[in-house]
């Protein structure tokens, strides 16, 4: 590090020079000893930058000669070896002291945890059960920051369990199931609650049943289980035209002109199949999901029961094209293109609508990685054509928003990183619309058909900012000393609610930026994006694509907000009545219910009076989130001020599910579950008010005639069974979702009113 002046280096390696230096000679004894160079504790900043010797004076001679200011910013830094050793020993001693303090605090925390675990009706599940939520401090050292755990559950045909985070619907349902099990002392048998959907029957959209796993032909990639065939050119043209009407206005990732040119280039001799293309195949596949759902709704056939879900379900229509697309994409992994990313993005859309949530998540990961490989996350080069630059931007930001939406829905980490993204948001002016390859009407001076994509992107970016800030701050509000999750520390829950009220500001700012041309009109004095329960206005003479854009934008907004507020729906505890929930926490719970009511009312009006959502499978999933949030709210607050409105919204959700059920049978199963839950909610509300006399059983909704009837035995009292060990066994397997729904058609033992404690009524919500 220090500059020295000496003779030129001798030839040979360092070892030879060292050996020669160690061999004494007569001449070396006669030579005068070289004086020891004066050590400098630390050179000044200027000498260190110029890499020259400093005389350690203030100012030093070099700085005086150059006329510079002599500065030494870190004169106290340890420079000698003895000083470094002393500093290390001091730090080791400090670590030992801190570890001792940590052990003392750990002992106090374990005492509190042991008290909580012995309480008879604690709603936190035992940590020893595999099916219970993963505790915040599980599998990490005790001194690590608390992490909000999730749940491990099986959501597909395989019994293999996968992880879902605290923002997911699975986590919320698990909390609700545990609460109901603890209160009613009633297990929920698996065979009574499973709702068969395509994802629960088949491992993939290929529709290979589980009982055919041992057959060699089912493992063959070229095998299909039915006599399916590809479409004729005329049929393909029909579904491609449907894509431009149904998907393209809200998923502008294709250049329509270039796609049509590409499709024509695949033609071969008349009467023979076209050449294969992964992009054309996946576009046809997603279009067939919508098209077959529309066709099924329009048919005069008898509505199937909730149990009749199979390979003919519209949610997996087009699976031959989907399968061929995946096989073709396999050959593009080493050299991806823009088409590769478009195919993966549409594959994620297809699997999401077919309720294969993990396959959707995996497809998005491949899409993001492929996008990184071709540099979509960076600003396009200047010499690239303007139309291509804008298309690349739209593809990247559509991928970014879809990945954000799915990861927040599943409660899993993001793949796409905003900090490494240098790509600007896509343009939406008249010039960009003219270069997009599609011909849609211009809305006004500043908005086009591309404006929806921009504001959908900014909405998801705002929601992601709130979501990230909220969950990243979890360790700052909950330290793990009280119970296992933040719901065991209601004081921390209230402080956390205060933080969310501030973190919601990006979403509040977004609502002020939406142009009038994208606002869904309300009757009377009703406000856009509000929860005032005012009916929406379906304008007659407005293009179909614009009506769908307005409708979807408002629905996405309500679903995002209800998902952010939903963690504050806290189910009552029979052991925490001395410390009730805070006002802000209760207000957030009310906001979750209010946005669920608003979304449900819009859904009801849209499906009864229009065909804007016909065949739109993701809209059904949004209604499912809203309906279960409503049910959870009424289980937690059965006598709140808005309970009547929430209960009416549940009835509306059943009608919505029945309307969706005309297109795909899974929705009929959702209607059946919500009808049964509504009866349980009414029973619970009457019990709390004291208007329901003690009964041996709780009334249940009639099940479909095709379902097997199973008599559920009343679970013995806690004196007759090991309640604390068996109560929560396999409860997460009862958690229901779009693919895996619970049926509470069970018998509950009588409860007296003095066994209940409920929190105060929620104050007005913060919308």
Buried (B, 14 or more C-beta within 10 A) or exposed (E): EEEEEEEEEEEEEEEEEEEEEEEEEEEEEEEEEEEEEEEBBBBBBBBBEBEEBBBBEEBBEBBEEEEBEBEBEEEEEEEEEEEEEEEEEEEEEEEEEEEEEEEEEEEEBEEEBEEBBEBEBBBBBBBEBEBBBBBBBEEBEEEEEBBBBBBBBBBBBEEEBBBBBBBBBBBBBBBBBBBBBBBBBBBBBEEBBBBBBBBBBBBBBBBBBEEEEEEEEBEEEEEBBEEEEBBEEEEBEBBBEBBBEBBBBBBBBBBBBEBBEBBEEEEEEEEEEBEBBBBBBBBBBBBBBBBBBBBBBEEEEEEBBBBBBBBBBBBBBBBBBBBBBBBBBEEBEEEBEBBBBBBBBBBBBBBBBBBBBBBBBBBBBBBBBBBBBBBBBBEBEEEEEEBBBBBBBBBBBBBBBBBBBBBBBBBBEBBBEEEEBEBEBBBBEBEBBEBBBBEBEEBEEEBBBBBBBBBBBBBBBBBBBBBBBBBEBBBEBBBBBBBBBBBBBBEBBBBBBBBBEEBBEBBEEBBEEBEEBBBBBBEEEBEBBBBEBBBBEBEEEEBEBBBBBBBBBBBBBBBBBBBBBBBBBBBBBBEBEEEBBBBBBBBBBBBBBBBBBBBBBBBBBBBEEBBBBBBBBBBBBBBBBBBBBBBBBBBBBBEBEBBEBBBBBBEBBBBBBBBBBBBBBBBBBBBBBBBBBBBBBBBBBEBBEEEBEEBEEBEBBEBEEEBEEEEBEBBEEEEEBEBBEEBBBBBBBBBBBBBBBBBBBBBBBEBEEEEBEBBEEBEEBBB
